[in-house]
Amino acid sequence: MRHRPLAFVLYLSLSCPALCAAQAVTSTGDYLARIDGDGDGRISLSEYQDWLSYAFDAMDANRDGVLDAQEQPASGRGARATLTREQHRQTLAERFRKQDRNHDGWLDARELASPPQ
């Protein structure tokens, strides 16, 4: 399976200004609270994936769970391969594991604010 570079995943997670503006945060605590669907003060993998998939969903114009070349931003690198929702979620899972510094399966506010290692 071919994985997308981190830059593309970051683009997906940050590319919807209207959604970002509607959910603006001013601190790491605010960000954690918005992602933390069950309110337990920590972020699970599924909460992380769900939150960071909003851009994928917004770009998936035909709602088929696949971003084809026309739905993806131009990269200047030629033809773009399709990206499935599952591939996107797997890339996010890899990023989550890198941010989970203590390897407990959850992200706390400190880990959430830190870049992936």
N, C-alpha and C positions, 0 to 999 in steps of 0.2 A: 504494500500500500504506500502511496506517495503522500508525504506530509507537507503541509504548507509552511513556509518560513514564518518565524515569529513575527516579523514585520507585518505580514498579511493579517495574522490573527489580531495584532494590535490595531491595525487599520479597521478590521471588522468591529472590534470592541469600542472604537472611538469615532466611527464615521457617521454617526447620525446626530447631527447637532440639535435637531428638534427634540429628539428623545433625551439627549443629554441635558438640554436646557430645562426641560420639564422635570428632570430628576436631579437638579443641581445639588451639589453637596459642598459644604464649607470646611469639613474636617474628616479625618480618618474615621472618627466615631460615627459621623453622619453616614459615611459611605458604608461602614459595617452594618449600621442599623437598616439601611435600605436593602442590602443584599441578604441580610439575615431574616429569611422568611419565617422561621419558627420562633424568633426572638430569644434564642438561647445564648446570645453573646458570642457566637463563633460561627464560622462559615463552613458548611459542608461542601463536598465536591459538587453535588447536584445544585446547590444554591449558587455556587460560583459559575457553573456552566450555564444555568438558566439566566442569570443576570447578564453575563457577557455574550449571550446569544441574541440579544435584541437587534444588533446590527445585521447579523446574518438573516434574521427573520425579516427585517425591513428591506434588505436587498433582494430577497427571494420573491420577486414580483409575481410569479405564477404559483407560488405556495406548494411547490413539489418537493421541497426538502433538499434541493440541489441548486447550487449556484453555478449556472452555466457561464460561458464566456461573456455573453451580453449583459448578465446581471452583475458581473464583477467590475471593479474599477480598472481602468487602463493602467498597465504597468510599464509600458515601453519595452517590454522584453519579449514581444511576440505573442503567440497564441497562449491563452490561459487554459489550464486544465480545469475540469469541473471539480467542485468541492461539495461533498455531501454534508448534511447536518452531522452525521456520525463522525466523519473525519474532523470536522470543526470541533466537536465535543471532545474527541480524543486529544487534539492539540491543546485544548484548554485543560484537560486532565493532566497532561505533561507539565504545563505551566503551573498548575495548582501544586503538583508534587514538588516542584522546584521552590515554590514559595513556602511550603510547609516545612520550615527549617527543623522543627523538633520531631517531625515524622509521626505526629499523632493522628493524622487524618482530618484535621480541622485547621482553619486559618483564624488566628486571633487578630486583633487590631494591629499589633506590631508586625506580624507576618504579612498582613494584607497591605500595609504601607511600604513594605520592603520590595525591591525588585527581585524577580526570580533569580536564583543562583544557578 
